[in-house]
C-alpha cells in the first residue's frame, strides 16, 4: 500500500527542508527483518521525487497526519543511507517514531 505525504525534514532539531513530497510504501516482512525489525513493525520505504541531502538519522515529520497515540504530527526516522538514482529520485528506509 502506498501513501502520498508531505514531510518537513529535520536534522539535529534544525529544519533542512520545509516541505518534501514522499511516496510512502509499507516495507515487506523480509526487508524489515534485514533492518532488524520485529513484528509488529513500523518500517516504510520513502521515495522523494528529487535527490536531496537527506541523511541517516534525519527526522521526517508528516505535515498532515496526526499520530493517534501521541496526538502530534506523525514522525519518521531515516534508518539507512538514502540511495540516490540517476533519474532524480531516492529510496529512503524509514521507521515510524512513537512518542511517549
Secondary structure, 3 states (H helix, E strand, C coil): CEEEEEEEEEECCEEEEEEEEEEEEECCHHHHHHCCCCCCCCEEEEECCCCCCCCCCCEEEEEEEEECCCCEEEEEEECCCCEECCCCCEEEEEEEECCC
